[in-house]
Amino acid sequence: MKGGRVFITEPLPFAEEAIKILEEYVDVEVSRVFYHVVPPEKLRGCIGVLAGDSIINKHSLSEADELRIIQKTGVGVNTIDLEECSRRGIYVCNLPGVNAIDVAEYVVGAMISALRGFFRMDRAARRAAWDERPNLIGERLSGKIVGIIGFGNIGRKVAYLLRPFSVKILAYDPYVEEDVFRQFNATKVDLERLLRESDIVTIHAPLTDETRGLIGREELEMMKPTAILINAARGPIVDESALYQALKNH
């Protein structure tokens, strides 16, 4: 007899082997649809949940009387009602650093793509607009000032991957010691200096009450008119309305 039921909130093609192992010990239900918010009936009778990006809020947990653990497939736990889980005695686990190098590689690629204008090049090539070539040269990454907001696993890997590009790195993270910045050839600065001096700003902070709306109207106005902003963290760290107005008025 198996030891309970586990609900997986969405298809996880990268975890098929792990799911097969799990099925040897428990009954596993893999959702075939994506739930923005997990309905409570899906957690009824479950002892565990393997959670992707779906929200698990207080209502989701209202019938989860047997639930013991929620395991995130990534790092961020902002989609889970931690207070309600604590009240119910449910463990919430994440995987720090599991995709840090993947995100870091994407961010460096996004920097090069934005500077070089790869998408504009692609559209011009598809139109056979060869006369546009002089305007599609773009800019080099080498020599730029890169500002990294949040110097945890991902922020540090971004700094590491940038080493061959001869960039100057400014970093902001009030919870990281000075010597850690030095290990990655980064200069520890406050947020205002980072925003005012950086050619590229990349965000790698968790979403918390402190970081929600961290980049708002005033912060966007501090940035260079030509600056590139990359947010590979959580969307609400940047005030969307302020960002819209900044782009509209640029």
Secondary structure per residue as TSV (DSSP state, phi and psi in degrees):
chain	resnum	aa	ss	phi	psi
A	1	M	-	360.0	133.9
A	2	K	-	-78.8	159.4
A	3	G	-	-93.8	33.9
A	4	G	-	125.9	-169.5
A	5	R	E	-125.9	140.1
A	6	V	E	-121.5	133.7
A	7	F	E	-107.0	130.5
A	8	I	E	-108.1	121.4
A	9	T	S	-69.7	-17.1
A	10	E	S	-161.3	160.2
A	11	P	-	-59.1	135.3
A	12	L	-	-127.6	80.3
A	13	P	G	-60.1	-25.6
A	14	F	G	-77.9	-7.8
A	15	A	G	-118.0	20.9
A	16	E	H	-59.4	-41.1
A	17	E	H	-65.4	-42.0
A	18	A	H	-65.3	-37.5
A	19	I	H	-65.3	-38.9
A	20	K	H	-60.9	-40.6
A	21	I	H	-65.0	-42.7
A	22	L	H	-60.6	-37.7
A	23	E	H	-66.5	-15.9
A	24	E	T	-72.0	-20.1
A	25	Y	T	-116.4	-27.9
A	26	V	S	-139.5	162.2
A	27	D	E	-78.3	131.8
A	28	V	E	-118.3	129.6
A	29	E	E	-114.9	118.7
A	30	V	E	-101.4	119.5
A	31	S	-	-64.3	133.5
A	32	R	S	-93.5	-2.3
A	33	V	S	-126.1	158.4
A	34	F	-	-93.1	121.6
A	35	Y	-	-95.5	122.8
A	36	H	S	-61.9	-44.7
A	37	V	B	-124.8	127.4
A	38	V	-	-68.4	124.1
A	39	P	-	-70.8	146.7
A	40	P	H	-60.2	-31.9
A	41	E	H	-64.4	-23.3
A	42	K	H	-72.3	-23.8
A	43	L	H	-99.5	-5.0
A	44	R	T	-64.5	123.8
A	45	G	T	83.3	-0.4
A	46	C	-	-82.9	143.5
A	47	I	S	-97.5	-19.2
A	48	G	E	-150.5	155.8
A	49	V	E	-133.2	133.2
A	50	L	E	-103.9	109.9
A	51	A	E	-107.9	131.4
A	52	G	S	-94.8	-116.6
A	53	D	S	-96.8	-5.1
A	54	S	-	-64.7	147.7
A	55	I	B	-81.7	133.2
A	56	I	B	-118.6	99.6
A	57	N	-	-106.1	-170.7
A	58	K	T	-60.4	-40.8
A	59	H	T	-65.1	-40.8
A	60	S	T	-56.7	-35.7
A	61	L	T	-89.8	1.2
A	62	S	T	-63.5	-23.8
A	63	E	T	-116.6	14.0
A	64	A	-	-90.7	58.2
A	65	D	T	-71.9	-20.3
A	66	E	T	-103.4	-1.4
A	67	L	-	-69.9	129.7
A	68	R	-	-110.8	-30.9
A	69	I	E	-150.8	141.4
A	70	I	E	-119.1	119.7
A	71	Q	E	-107.2	118.4
A	72	K	E	-78.3	147.3
A	73	T	S	-84.6	-5.0
A	74	G	S	-135.6	-148.4
A	75	V	S	-99.0	-51.2
A	76	G	-	-67.6	134.1
A	77	V	-	-115.3	19.5
A	78	N	T	-69.7	-12.4
A	79	T	T	-88.6	0.7
A	80	I	B	-116.2	136.6
A	81	D	-	-76.2	92.5
A	82	L	H	-67.0	-34.6
A	83	E	H	-64.6	-44.0
A	84	E	H	-67.6	-38.3
A	85	C	H	-62.4	-41.5
A	86	S	H	-63.0	-41.9
A	87	R	H	-62.7	-35.1
A	88	R	H	-89.8	-3.1
A	89	G	T	73.8	29.8
A	90	I	-	-96.1	127.0
A	91	Y	E	-75.0	138.5
A	92	V	E	-120.6	122.0
A	93	C	E	-121.3	149.6
A	94	N	-	-131.0	-175.4
A	95	L	-	-126.2	77.8
A	96	P	T	-56.1	129.1
A	97	G	T	81.2	0.7
A	98	V	T	-61.0	-36.8
A	99	N	T	-120.6	22.7
A	100	A	H	-59.7	-45.9
A	101	I	H	-68.4	-33.6
A	102	D	H	-64.8	-45.1
A	103	V	H	-65.9	-42.0
A	104	A	H	-61.9	-42.8
A	105	E	H	-63.4	-41.6
A	106	Y	H	-59.8	-43.8
A	107	V	H	-64.0	-45.5
A	108	V	H	-63.7	-39.6
A	109	G	H	-62.1	-39.7
A	110	A	H	-65.2	-37.0
A	111	M	H	-60.4	-49.9
A	112	I	H	-64.4	-42.8
A	113	S	H	-61.4	-44.5
A	114	A	H	-66.3	-41.6
A	115	L	H	-69.0	-41.6
A	116	R	H	-84.8	-16.0
A	117	G	T	71.7	44.2
A	118	F	H	-57.3	-38.5
A	119	F	H	-68.4	-38.5
A	120	R	H	-65.2	-40.2
A	121	M	H	-60.5	-44.2
A	122	D	H	-62.0	-45.6
A	123	R	H	-64.2	-39.7
A	124	A	H	-65.7	-41.0
A	125	A	H	-64.7	-39.1
A	126	R	H	-66.1	-27.7
A	127	R	T	-90.7	-0.8
A	128	A	T	56.6	36.6
A	129	A	-	-89.4	67.1
A	130	W	G	-67.2	-22.1
A	131	D	G	-70.7	-12.6
A	132	E	G	-84.4	-3.3
A	133	R	G	-53.8	-43.0
A	134	P	G	-58.7	-24.7
A	135	N	G	-93.7	4.1
A	136	L	-	-115.4	17.2
A	137	I	-	-70.1	-37.2
A	138	G	-	74.8	-165.3
A	139	E	-	-123.1	156.6
A	140	R	-	-87.0	151.5
A	141	L	S	-76.5	-35.9
A	142	S	T	-54.1	133.3
A	143	G	T	89.4	-6.9
A	144	K	-	-76.9	163.1
A	145	I	E	-102.4	119.8
A	146	V	E	-109.1	125.9
A	147	G	E	-103.5	125.7
A	148	I	E	-111.8	116.4
A	149	I	E	-97.3	111.7
A	150	G	-	97.2	110.2
A	151	F	-	-116.9	50.8
A	152	G	S	-92.0	-146.9
A	153	N	H	-54.6	-49.3
A	154	I	H	-74.7	-45.6
A	155	G	H	-56.3	-40.2
A	156	R	H	-69.1	-37.3
A	157	K	H	-69.0	-35.0
A	158	V	H	-60.7	-46.9
A	159	A	H	-59.5	-41.1
A	160	Y	H	-63.6	-45.0
A	161	L	H	-68.8	-21.5
A	162	L	T	-82.6	-7.6
A	163	R	G	-54.5	-42.5
A	164	P	G	-70.7	-10.3
A	165	F	G	-92.3	0.6
A	166	S	T	54.7	45.9
A	167	V	-	-97.4	160.5
A	168	K	E	-96.4	129.3
A	169	I	E	-109.7	123.2
A	170	L	E	-106.7	138.7
A	171	A	E	-136.2	142.5
A	172	Y	E	-124.0	120.9
A	173	D	-	-165.2	105.2
A	174	P	T	-69.3	-6.7
A	175	Y	T	-106.4	8.2
A	176	V	S	-115.4	136.9
A	177	E	-	-72.2	154.0
A	178	E	H	-56.3	-40.2
A	179	D	H	-67.0	-25.5
A	180	V	H	-66.6	-41.7
A	181	F	H	-60.7	-43.2
A	182	R	H	-62.4	-35.1
A	183	Q	H	-59.8	-26.8
A	184	F	T	-110.3	20.2
A	185	N	T	55.2	35.9
A	186	A	E	-109.7	146.6
A	187	T	E	-99.4	123.2
A	188	K	E	-75.8	124.5
A	189	V	-	-137.2	169.2
A	190	D	-	-81.8	169.7
A	191	L	H	-64.4	-39.5
A	192	E	H	-62.3	-46.1
A	193	R	H	-62.5	-42.2
A	194	L	H	-57.5	-46.7
A	195	L	H	-67.8	-38.5
A	196	R	H	-72.5	-32.6
A	197	E	H	-99.4	-20.3
A	198	S	-	-78.2	140.6
A	199	D	S	-82.7	-30.2
A	200	I	E	-132.7	132.3
A	201	V	E	-118.1	125.2
A	202	T	E	-125.2	133.9
A	203	I	E	-104.1	129.0
A	204	H	-	-140.4	42.4
A	205	A	-	-103.4	153.8
A	206	P	-	-74.0	159.1
A	207	L	-	-87.2	113.6
A	208	T	-	-134.5	176.8
A	209	D	T	-59.8	-31.2
A	210	E	T	-74.0	-35.8
A	211	T	T	-96.6	-12.5
A	212	R	T	-61.4	123.6
A	213	G	T	71.1	19.6
A	214	L	-	-56.5	-39.0
A	215	I	B	-102.6	99.6
A	216	G	-	-116.0	-158.6
A	217	R	H	-58.8	-49.4
A	218	E	H	-62.3	-41.2
A	219	E	H	-67.5	-40.7
A	220	L	H	-64.9	-35.4
A	221	E	H	-68.9	-24.2
A	222	M	H	-71.1	-25.9
A	223	M	S	-73.2	153.3
A	224	K	-	-60.2	145.3
A	225	P	T	-58.5	-25.8
A	226	T	T	-97.6	3.4
A	227	A	-	-66.7	152.3
A	228	I	E	-108.2	131.0
A	229	L	E	-112.9	123.0
A	230	I	E	-118.7	123.6
A	231	N	E	-119.1	95.4
A	232	A	-	-100.6	15.2
A	233	A	S	-99.1	-131.2
A	234	R	-	-100.4	137.6
A	235	G	G	-52.7	-47.5
A	236	P	G	-65.3	-5.0
A	237	I	G	-64.4	-29.3
A	238	V	B	-102.5	128.4
A	239	D	-	-67.1	110.7
A	240	E	H	-63.4	-40.4
A	241	S	H	-64.6	-42.1
A	242	A	H	-65.2	-38.5
A	243	L	H	-65.1	-42.0
A	244	Y	H	-60.1	-46.2
A	245	Q	H	-65.0	-39.0
A	246	A	H	-63.4	-41.7
A	247	L	H	-70.7	-38.6
A	248	K	H	-64.3	-37.7
A	249	N	H	-92.8	-2.7
A	250	H	-	-72.4	360.0
